C-alpha cells in the first residue's frame, strides 16, 4: 500500500514539474502552496523550514535606524535633553508605549497588552503550540537619567526579530518581545512591577489597591488614566503559569565599568544579585542647637549617621566583593541648621548573589540599630524590611547558547554577575532565564551621561538574534 501511495506521489510530482507553469516558477507563494499540497498528499516532507539564519554574514543590524529610534524615544521625556525622565502612566510614558507598539506592528508582530500594561509582540513559529521564547526589557526612566537603560533591551529586541526575518530564518517556537511595565520604583516605590505580577506575586494586587504616589493619586486611578486595569481591578489575571515560556533572555547595558575597561564585547550573565530594602526610623528629643548641652542630647541624626557607618562595616566584614550595601536616603526632621534632629529616617539597599550571606548582613544591621538606639537613648520606632527577594541564577542552556553565539560571531565574551537587578530576576520564576550585557561608557547609568556605542549595541543585537534562533529551535 505504501509503495502504491509513493508511486502515485512520484507520478504527480513529475507531472507538476514537467508541465510549463511559468506562474509557479515566478511566484514563491504558489510554489510553497504546491509543495504543501504534495506533502499533504504523500505524507512525506519535501523540504524543511529554514530553521537557521542563511549565514552569519546575513545577520545585518540596521544600526542607523536603531540609533534614530533610541534618540526619538528619548524625546518623550519630562526633563530636558540629554536627560530622560519617563514615569509610570505619565503622559510621556503613554506616548512611549504607543511608539513601542507601532514599532512592533511595523515589524509584523501581533501586539497585545495585559491589565497592568506589559506589552507583548509575537512572531509566530511554525510550531506555535510550543512554549515561546521571550525577550525584552523596560523603557520607563527615573528622573534625569539616560536613554539606554532598558531601552536597548526593548528596541534591540525588536531589531533582533527584524535581523532574523531579513536573514530568512523561520522560528520553530514563537518569539515574543516584551516591554515590561515600571521596572523602576519611581512613582509607587515598587520596582519591577510588571515582571513581579507576571511571576505571580500574590500579595502585590492587594498592596496596589492601597498604594498612592507622592501626589496622593492611587495606583488604580493612575493605571486607568493610562488606559489600563480592568473594571474589577483584578490584577491577578496578569499572573503567568510556570513554563508559559521556554526561555527568557534580556539584552541590557552593563551599568558597570568591567566590559569597557577590559575591552570585552559581551557579558554573559550567570546570576543576578538578590536585593533587599530596609526602612529605619530613629526618634529623639530634638531641641535648640545652642541651648541643649552635648551630654544631655538624644540626637536622632547622630544615631542615623552611626547606623550608616555600621552598614558599611557589616558589608565589608562579609568578606565578599559581591556583598554591597547603600544608604540611599537619609532625612532629618525638622531639617533646620540650628535644630537638633528629633527624627531621622534611613532607607538602606543591600544586595548579594548569596541570599543567606545578605540576610546575615541585614540581621547585623538590625542588631546595630538596636544597640545604637540604646546607647544614644533614642527610640528605634521603625525597622522594616520592605522586600527581600531571592537571587536568580541564569539557566545553563541559555548561557551556553549565548556563549556559542558569541563564538560564532567572533566576539569576545566574559561570564559575569549582575549586581543591579532587572526584570530577569522575576522572570526566572516563570521560565529559564539569561541576560546579555554590552559595554557602557565608564559604567555610567541612571544619569544623562549614560552611553553605549552603535557598534556595541549592534554586537548585542546580533548575539541576541542568534541566541533567539537557537532557543527557538530547542
C-alpha positions in Angstrom: 0.0 0.0 0.0 2.9 2.4 0.9 4.7 1.6 -2.3 1.5 2.3 -4.3 1.0 5.6 -2.5 4.6 6.7 -3.1 4.3 5.7 -6.8 1.2 7.9 -7.1 3.1 10.8 -5.4 6.1 10.4 -7.8 3.7 10.5 -10.8 2.0 13.7 -9.6 5.4 15.2 -8.7 6.7 14.5 -12.3 3.6 15.9 -13.9 3.8 19.1 -11.8 7.4 19.7 -12.8 7.4 18.6 -16.4 4.5 20.9 -17.4 5.0 24.5 -18.2 3.9 26.6 -15.2 5.6 29.9 -15.5 3.4 31.5 -12.8 4.5 28.8 -10.3 8.2 29.3 -11.1 7.8 33.1 -10.9 5.9 33.3 -7.6 7.3 31.7 -4.4 3.9 31.7 -2.7 2.4 29.5 -5.4 5.5 27.2 -5.2 5.1 26.9 -1.5 1.4 26.0 -1.9 2.3 23.3 -4.5 4.9 21.8 -2.2 2.4 21.9 0.7 -0.2 20.1 -1.5 2.3 17.4 -2.4 3.4 17.0 1.2 -0.2 16.6 2.4 -1.0 14.0 -0.4 2.2 12.0 0.1 2.7 12.2 3.8 6.4 12.9 3.1 8.1 16.3 3.7 9.6 17.8 0.5 11.7 20.3 2.5 12.3 21.5 6.0 11.6 25.1 7.1 14.7 27.3 7.0 15.5 26.9 10.7 18.8 28.7 10.9 19.9 32.1 9.6 21.2 31.7 6.0 24.7 32.7 7.2 26.3 34.7 9.9 27.0 37.4 7.4 23.3 37.7 6.8 22.8 38.9 10.4 22.8 42.6 9.4 21.7 45.1 12.1 20.2 48.4 10.8 22.3 50.4 13.3 21.4 53.8 11.9 17.6 53.2 12.3 18.1 51.7 15.7 20.0 54.7 17.0 17.4 57.0 15.5 14.7 55.1 17.4 16.7 55.3 20.7 17.1 59.1 20.2 13.5 59.6 19.2 12.2 57.6 22.3 14.4 59.8 24.5 12.4 62.9 23.4 9.4 61.5 25.2 10.7 63.0 28.5 9.6 65.3 31.3 13.1 66.6 31.6 15.3 68.4 29.0 17.8 66.6 26.9 20.2 64.9 27.4 18.5 63.6 30.5 15.4 61.4 30.3 12.5 61.3 32.8 9.7 58.9 32.0 7.5 58.0 34.9 4.9 55.2 35.0 1.5 56.1 33.5 2.5 59.7 32.8 1.7 61.4 29.5 5.2 60.8 28.2 5.0 57.1 29.3 1.8 56.7 27.4 3.3 58.2 24.3 6.4 56.0 24.6 4.1 52.9 24.9 2.3 53.9 21.7 5.7 54.3 20.0 6.8 50.8 21.0 3.5 49.2 19.9 3.8 51.0 16.5 7.4 49.6 16.0 6.2 46.1 16.9 3.4 46.3 14.4 5.8 47.6 11.7 7.9 44.5 12.3 5.0 42.3 11.7 4.4 41.3 15.3 1.0 40.7 16.7 0.6 43.0 19.7 -1.3 42.6 23.0 -1.3 44.2 26.4 -2.2 42.9 29.8 -4.1 44.7 32.6 -1.1 46.4 34.0 0.4 47.5 30.7 3.0 44.9 29.9 3.2 45.0 26.1 3.9 41.8 24.1 4.7 41.4 20.4 4.7 37.9 18.9 6.2 36.3 15.8 4.5 33.0 15.4 6.7 30.0 14.9 5.9 27.0 12.7 5.1 25.0 15.8 3.0 27.7 17.7 1.7 25.2 20.2 5.2 25.0 21.8 6.1 27.4 24.7 7.6 30.5 23.1 10.9 32.3 23.7 10.6 35.8 25.3 12.9 38.7 25.2 12.7 42.4 26.2 13.2 44.9 28.9 11.6 48.3 30.0 11.5 51.9 28.8 10.5 53.8 32.0 13.2 56.1 33.3 13.9 57.6 36.7 14.2 61.4 36.9 17.1 62.9 35.0 18.5 59.6 33.8 19.9 58.4 30.5 18.4 57.0 27.3 19.9 53.5 27.1 18.9 51.7 30.3 16.2 49.2 29.5 15.6 50.8 26.1 18.4 48.9 24.4 16.7 45.7 25.5 13.3 46.6 24.0 14.3 48.4 20.8 17.2 46.0 20.4 14.9 43.0 20.8 12.6 44.3 18.0 15.6 44.8 15.8 16.8 41.3 16.6 13.5 40.0 15.2 14.0 42.1 12.1 17.5 40.7 11.8 16.2 37.2 11.8 13.4 38.0 9.4 15.9 39.6 6.9 18.1 36.5 7.2 15.3 34.2 6.1 15.1 32.5 9.5 11.8 30.7 10.4 11.3 30.2 14.1 10.1 26.8 15.4 9.0 28.2 18.8 7.3 31.5 18.6 9.4 34.5 19.5 8.0 37.3 21.7 9.2 40.8 22.6 8.0 42.3 25.8 8.1 45.8 27.2 7.7 45.5 31.0 5.7 48.0 33.0 7.6 50.0 35.6 10.9 48.3 36.2 11.9 51.5 38.1 10.3 52.1 41.5 10.0 55.9 40.9 6.2 56.5 41.2 4.9 54.0 43.6 8.0 52.7 45.3 7.8 49.2 43.8 10.4 48.0 41.4 9.8 45.6 38.6 6.1 46.0 38.9 5.1 44.3 35.6 7.5 41.3 36.0 6.6 40.8 39.7 3.0 40.4 38.7 3.9 38.1 35.7 5.8 36.0 38.2 2.7 35.6 40.4 3.3 37.9 43.4 0.1 37.1 45.2 0.4 39.9 47.7 1.0 42.6 45.2 -2.5 43.1 43.7 -3.9 43.8 47.2 -1.0 46.0 48.1 -1.6 48.1 45.0 -5.2 48.7 46.0 -3.8 50.7 48.9 -0.9 52.3 47.2 -0.7 56.1 46.3 2.0 58.2 44.8 3.6 61.4 46.3 0.6 63.4 44.9 -1.8 61.1 46.7 -3.0 59.6 43.4 -3.9 55.9 43.8 -2.3 53.3 41.7 -5.7 52.3 40.3 -6.6 55.8 39.2 -3.2 56.3 37.6 -3.5 53.0 35.7 -7.0 53.8 34.5 -5.8 57.3 33.3 -3.3 55.5 31.0 -6.0 53.1 29.8 -5.1 50.1 31.9 -6.6 48.0 34.7 -9.9 46.3 34.3 -13.3 47.2 35.8 -12.9 44.8 38.7 -9.3 46.0 39.4 -8.2 42.3 39.5 -4.5 42.2 38.5 -4.1 38.5 39.3 -5.1 37.9 35.6 -1.6 39.1 34.8 0.0 36.1 36.5 1.8 33.6 34.3 1.9 29.9 34.9 5.4 28.5 35.3 6.5 27.2 32.0 4.5 29.7 30.0 7.7 30.5 28.2 10.5 28.1 27.3 13.2 30.8 27.9 13.5 34.5 28.7 16.6 36.5 27.8 17.2 40.2 28.3 19.7 42.4 26.5 21.0 45.3 28.7 23.8 47.8 29.1 26.2 46.6 31.9 25.6 49.6 34.2 29.2 48.9 35.3 32.7 49.5 34.0 34.1 46.0 33.6 33.4 45.3 29.9 34.6 48.7 28.8 37.8 48.5 30.9 38.6 45.0 29.6 37.7 45.7 26.0 35.3 42.8 26.0 32.3 42.8 23.7 29.7 40.8 25.5 28.9 39.9 29.1 27.2 36.6 29.7 25.3 36.9 32.9 25.4 33.9 35.2 23.5 35.3 38.2 21.5 38.4 39.4 22.2 39.6 42.9 19.4 39.4 45.4 18.1 42.9 46.6 16.6 43.7 49.9 15.3 47.1 51.1 15.1 48.3 54.7 13.4 51.4 56.2 14.7 52.6 59.6 13.5 55.5 61.8 15.0 56.9 65.0 13.2 59.3 67.2 14.9 61.6 69.8 14.0 64.7 71.8 15.4 67.4 69.5 16.0 70.9 70.8 17.9 74.1 70.2 21.3 73.7 68.7 22.8 76.3 71.1 20.9 75.7 74.3 21.0 71.9 74.6 24.2 70.7 76.2 26.0 67.8 74.4 25.9 65.3 77.3 22.1 65.7 77.6 21.2 65.3 73.9 19.2 62.5 72.3 20.2 63.2 68.7 18.3 61.0 66.2 20.6 62.3 63.4 23.7 61.0 65.0 22.1 57.7 65.6 21.3 57.5 61.8 24.9 58.5 61.0 26.3 55.8 63.2 24.0 53.2 61.6 25.0 54.3 58.1 28.7 53.6 59.1 27.6 50.3 60.6 26.0 49.3 57.2 29.4 49.8 55.5 31.2 47.8 58.3 28.9 44.8 58.1 29.0 44.6 54.3 32.9 44.8 54.3 33.0 42.2 57.1 31.2 39.7 55.0 34.4 39.2 53.2 32.8 39.0 49.7 33.1 41.6 46.9 29.6 40.5 45.9 28.0 41.9 49.1 27.0 45.5 48.8 25.1 48.0 51.0 24.0 51.5 50.3 22.2 54.2 52.5 20.4 55.9 49.6 18.1 58.0 51.7 18.8 59.9 55.0 16.3 62.6 56.0 16.3 64.6 59.2 13.4 66.4 61.0 12.9 69.3 61.3 15.8 69.9 58.9 17.0 73.2 60.3 20.7 74.1 60.8 20.1 75.3 64.3 17.8 72.4 65.5 18.9 69.1 66.9 17.2 66.3 64.8 14.2 64.9 66.6 13.7 62.2 63.9 15.9 60.6 61.4 14.8 58.2 58.6 17.1 56.0 56.6 16.4 53.7 53.6 19.1 51.0 53.0 19.7 48.8 50.0 21.6 45.6 50.4 22.4 43.0 47.7 24.3 39.8 47.2 24.2 36.7 45.0 24.3 34.7 48.2 20.9 35.1 49.9 21.9 33.7 53.3 25.0 36.0 53.4 22.9 39.0 52.5 20.3 38.1 55.2 23.1 37.8 57.8 24.2 41.3 57.0 20.6 42.5 57.4 20.4 40.9 60.8 23.7 42.5 61.9 22.3 45.9 60.7 19.2 45.3 62.8 21.3 44.4 65.9 23.4 47.5 65.4 20.2 49.7 65.1 19.0 48.3 68.5 22.4 48.9 70.1 22.8 52.4 68.8 19.3 53.4 69.9 20.1 52.1 73.4 23.5 53.8 73.6 22.2 57.2 72.4 18.9 56.9 74.3 16.7 57.4 71.2 13.7 55.2 70.1 14.1 52.8 67.2 10.5 53.3 66.0 10.8 51.6 62.7 12.9 48.7 61.3 11.0 47.3 58.3 12.3 45.0 55.6 10.4 46.2 52.5 11.4 43.5 50.2 13.8 40.5 50.5 13.9 38.9 47.0 16.0 35.8 46.4 18.8 35.9 43.8 18.4 34.3 40.4 20.7 32.0 38.5 20.9 32.1 34.8 19.9 28.8 33.1 22.9 26.9 31.7 21.2 26.1 28.4 20.8 29.9 27.8 24.3 30.9 28.8 25.7 28.1 26.6 23.6 29.3 23.7 24.8 32.9 24.3 28.4 31.8 24.5 28.1 29.8 21.3 26.6 32.7 19.5 29.5 35.0 20.6 31.9 32.3 19.4 30.2 32.0 16.0 30.2 35.8 15.7 33.8 36.0 16.7 33.0 38.3 19.6 34.9 38.3 22.9 32.8 37.4 26.0 33.0 37.3 29.7 30.9 35.4 32.3 29.8 37.9 35.0 27.1 38.5 37.6 24.7 41.4 37.6 24.7 43.4 40.8 21.9 45.6 39.6 18.6 43.8 39.5 16.4 43.6 36.4 13.0 42.2 35.3 15.0 39.0 34.6 15.2 38.4 38.4 11.5 37.8 38.5 11.1 36.2 35.1 13.4 33.4 36.4 10.4 32.3 38.5 8.4 31.8 35.3 11.0 30.2 32.9 14.7 29.6 32.4 16.4 33.0 32.3 19.6 34.6 30.9 21.0 38.0 30.2 23.3 39.6 27.7 25.4 42.7 28.8 27.0 45.2 26.4 29.6 47.8 27.5 28.6 51.3 28.5 30.7 54.4 28.9 32.6 54.4 32.3 29.8 52.2 33.6 27.6 55.2 33.9 23.8 54.6 34.3 20.8 56.4 35.7 22.4 59.7 34.7 22.4 61.7 31.4 26.0 60.7 30.6 24.8 57.0 30.1 26.0 55.9 26.7 26.7 52.8 24.6 28.2 53.0 21.1 26.4 52.0 18.0 28.9 49.2 17.5 28.4 47.7 20.9 24.6 47.9 20.6 24.8 46.2 17.2 27.0 43.4 18.6 24.5 42.9 21.4 21.6 42.7 18.9 23.4 40.1 16.8 24.2 37.9 19.8 20.6 38.2 20.9 19.3 37.4 17.4 21.5 34.3 17.1 20.7 33.2 20.6 17.0 33.6 20.0 17.3 31.4 16.9 19.0 28.7 18.9 16.4 28.8 21.7 13.6 28.8 19.2 14.8 25.5 17.8 15.3 23.8 21.1 
